[in-house]
């Protein structure tokens, strides 16, 4: 059930966790998910309750994490007491609300400062308050106001993603999340199931940050978007029940997030169009659909046709269908497509879709929100091109406007997206996150210019990027890329001319442009050859084009030279690690995503699966003695779950088995729940922290609380012991009764 992230990763991802409470119980669920995702990673915990030190200290674990993701976990009520080292703490006059609000403001500023000096993405998770705090409506409202403040203030901060308590509770609800006992003992405020939910949510966000992006969802119609067969009873006979309405609403949300929606169904076209035109209860409208193939040809053939029309690669497409035969046909003939079979039970489909992780979107750009309109405009352009006799007349009729300007801060997300997704007209295909771009283009570093294009049919959006460094004699180009939908219209020529103008203005002699060859960026080389073959030199990675500044500035596009615009092969999506998914990887990924959505979408389910995973017992010098009594067996079972070992001897020392104080606190908490006894944490410092010793202690505590009615049951349990101490305690209890 693994999807391959490791083929091109050179070193494991590092997840650094900083929290206002003890967060170490997250290690087990995070490790589980990184293994499931085949994403090599290590989990590192910052010192306890030192969030501000970690964010503000340039030598901290957070600040020095160059190959990973930083996770900050905050429970607001933890700031009711002074936090050592946090700014502005220790003033006795501050009441609880003032103290929390000041810490929230400090957190916002500290995160902004940390992001400005780091290339590493941040996940900030706001964790739920204890039940006693949420029971107070005024306190609950105050916490919600603080969460809203954090989300609002950090919404425009690149490289910071915020997880709210509301989102966490909606995605992975946990009925009993609070653990006052371990919170008081060791500031471990949550139950194991909640730590699993929290770890799963973090893993899901990491997956969204690191996985390849898809651009298109291709949908079946009958029995998917509606119940029934539209070609049999007509549009009025199909059923749009609450489940189908939820499916359609989900797809509208995906459309708003920038996904292109297409239809691929074995129907007569007029029957499907009639449903969209006649049924007012359709949540999904015709304007949400960018293209369709409604006919009786194989769906794989139609999907290839859609990819060609959209000029996108098959590995940019997700195909959804309820029919296993149709899914198998597409997998066989379009193996690059991510094919997901919907559950046969329609009632399960909404839950399935909400838990397919590939549909998660952390940040949505302006271009992403209007992507469908952009592709619909491109269809109009293509129609106009077919109707125009010559390329020169086509371009003249477009009324193309090209705007080149310095990068603005709000454009970072889109620029990063272009570096990740643009493959064919991209001279070096260097992938950069927003934080990396920020770091690269800080004052005194590289400069970034963006390209915005419009024409008579509409706005292309931000489609081009140039990153360059100025030297003593030359302008050295780091990145030169252009979205495929703007190619062949002179935009690339205007970009190169702009670089020439900048070089001339700065008194530089020439422009150095390096071309690094990949499997798919041949169109970029063709362009450079067409305008600069005479300045081309071999280099280790490919070719160096050394344009004299005056020559570059004078470059103009001459449409009469070509008969038609450049024909581009379909785009392909690329993961952050630099390679398009292979067909095998795509099938594995589909299996994993489906398994998560059907089997691992509930925190209790996930926790059960994790708890069932065991490791061999370490080699010890003690003889393995199996549990002899019911109490010992229950205690041993708890140890097995907490330690994850396949075998526990009743005389094994907890710490020799790999346990530590935080896990021991979980043991005490579980014993308290199972046996209804309070055990002292002082047991941890004894040398007899064994199953047998704990079982005896549990029985002694139960004897103190036992009623006459319960004595018979206890007698049966205690008869199995030969321990004099237990028998003495029993005798004392009998006399008292």
ABEGO torsion letter per residue (X at the ends): XBBBAAAABABBBBBBBBBABBAAAAAAAAAAAAAAAGBBBBBBBBBBGAAAAAAABAABAAAABABEBBBBBBBAAAAABBBBGBBGBGBAABBAAAAAAAAAAAAAAAAAAAAAABABBBBBBBBBBBAAAAABAAAAAAAAAAAAAAAAAAAABBGBBBBBAAAAAAABBBABABBAAAAAAAGBABBAAAAAAAAAAAAAAAAAAABBBBABBBBBABGAABBEBAAAAEAAABBBBAAAAAAAAAAAAAAAAGBBBBBBBBBBAAAAAAAAAABAABABBAAABABBBBBABBAAAAAAAAAAAAGBBAAABBBBBABAAAAAAAAAABAABBBBBBBABAAAAAAAAAABAAABBABBBAAAAAAAAAAAAAAAAAAAAAABABAAAAAAAAGBBBBBBBBBAAAAAAAAAAAAABAABBAAGBBBBAAAAAAAABBGBBBBBBBBBBBAAEBAEBABBBBBBBBAABBBBABBBBBAAABGAGAAAAAAAAAAAAAAAAGBABBBBBBBBBAAAAAAAAAAAAAAAAABBBBAAEBBBBBBAAAAAABBBBAAABABBBBBBBBBBBBAAGBBBBAAAAAAAAAAAAAAAAAAABAAAAAAAAAABBBBBBBBABBBBBBABAAAAAAAAAAAAAAGBABBBAABBAAAAGBBAAAAAAAAAAAAAAAGBBBBAAAAABAABBAAAAAAAAAAAAAAABBAAAAAAAAAAAAABABAAAAAAAAAAAAAX
